[in-house]
Amino acid sequence: MTEIETSGGRRRGRDRQNAAGRSKLPEQKPFAQPKMTYGPTKVLSEDEVEAIHLASLKVLQDHGIDFLEPDARALFPKEGVKITDARVRFDPEFVMETIKTAPSEFTLHARNPEHSLRIGGNWMAFGSVASPPNFVELDGTRHAGTRQNFQDLLKLTQMFNIIHFVAGYPVEPVDLHSSIRHLETTYDMLTMTDKALHCYSLGRQRNQDVLEMTRIARQVSNEQIDNEPSVFTIINSSSPLRLDIPMLQGIMEYSKRGQLVIITPFTLAGAMAPVTLAGALSLQNAEALSGMVFSQLVRPGAPVAYGGFTSNVDMQSGAPAFGTPEYMRTAMAGGQLARRYGVPYRSSNVCAANALDAQAAYESVFSLWGAIQGGVNFLMHGAGWMEGGLHASLPKFILDADLLSMVAEYLQPIVVDAETLAHDAIGEVGPGGHFFGVQHTQDRFRTAFYKPLLSDWRNWESWVEGGSPTADKKAADLARAFLAEYAPPPIDDAVREELAEFTRRRVAEGGVKTDF
């Protein structure tokens, strides 16, 4: 096999290439992080942000948060908190003083240094879908996720330059026993991709195993990895007002090792949070602050991010709703609150649709608009999320990759200079002419505009002659094409074997203890 250049870098060629030796896949722009070039949307006034802030501090002071892990409660100082059984109540001054050490910007290191990410400031990073228990095949069959489904989604994650990190298990591979699932999947993530990755905080040993495997993949010392964030974990509070044992252990394990912890309350208005958006944001903020404070008690200066996931529920069925006007507003408000504390902000691209239809598209667009205009730094579930997180989809991954690429293009500033103002070209064409043939157009037409993956801009007659393709069918066809041309990123044979040996040893030891 020969090597060819693609827009995504060098990879092994296959016999599916055309006679010219180039990939038939759509061209992509190189891997790069977008920046927020516009001012984030402010849905709250400064006074309203401060009112939510003060209300949150009052929640922490009057009601407190249940910290269910005794080892976590033992880390609190005698001054600044009041502890009664599992309940921890916080003095407002203690909260604000403690979170001052949280960094506003840092690097998340990937196995491939070219895929390391800046987190915070005006930087943005987009991740894959994560955690759905089910998968929908290209023929529409829905079933529990498997390792093969998991690997197929990893392949797309690696191949799309607009996807910057592996957000978690793109689908839960339930055919791997939970005692060893984290070992086998981390091996896959570190060998099938070379991008930054996630660890589920489901007990100390899993955190330790994933970090050690990441250290091996990066071939660095423990001292170096303790000072270079290389794995992130999402910490979901059990709303309302509770941090459970696995989540607290995750904060302890990763904050003490200098890894990124993203505190994300699961506050659904009307269910696990007040039905009013102000009340839901107040609860979200209180829970986020409690986790951020705890991370800084474990290790001052440990990287931590503020996660916003407040949405609403269908008050008739109780089902979560996403891509709603409420979600958009709270996503933007969450960004304002994160900036109030000077920490990076996490949001998500989510929808509640069951099929790749208009609902899937418009809910994802609304979710993205809320996140992007909220100034998101770290976008979870960027590509492939469906059914409120209950299933992952390859065609939806394609649609979302297209949307994210459009967002990245939207964030590009308009270049205004003598060449782009086109004074001479305007004079050359004159009244009633057209610009198709002028040199100014000829020099730029190939790269002047974003070329979408799925949109079909032909007129009706041409579209019918072409088979009347629809977006869902085209997305499925593109998914097949990308999977057919996947090749794993380079990794040194000795590093691969060291990872494999660690995985084999830990699997032989039984991984982690489970109840079944």
Secondary structure, DSSP 8 states (H G I E B T S, - for coil): --EEEETTEEEE--TTS-TTS---S-----S---B--S----SS-HHHHHHHHHHHHHHHHHT-EEE--HHHHTTS-SSSEEEETTEEEE-HHHHHHHGGGS-SEEEE--SSGGG-EEEETTB-EEB-----SEEE-TTS-EEE--HHHHHHHHHHHHH-TT--B--S-SS--TTS-TTTHHHHHHHHHHHH--SBEE---SSHHHHHHHHHHHHHHHT--HHHHTTS--EEEEE---SSSEE-HHHHHHHHHHHHTT-EEEE----EETTTB-SSHHHHHHHHHHHHHHHHHHHHHHSTT--EEEE---EEE-TTT--EE-SSHHHHHHHHHHHHHHHHHT--EEEE-----SSSSHHHHHHHHHHHHHHHHTT-SEEES-SSEEGGGTEEEHHHHHHHHHHHHHHHHHTS----SHHHHTHHHHHHH-TT--SSSSHHHHTTTTTSS---SS---S-HHHHHHTT---HHHHHHHHHHHHHHT-------HHHHHHHHHHHHHHHHTTSS----
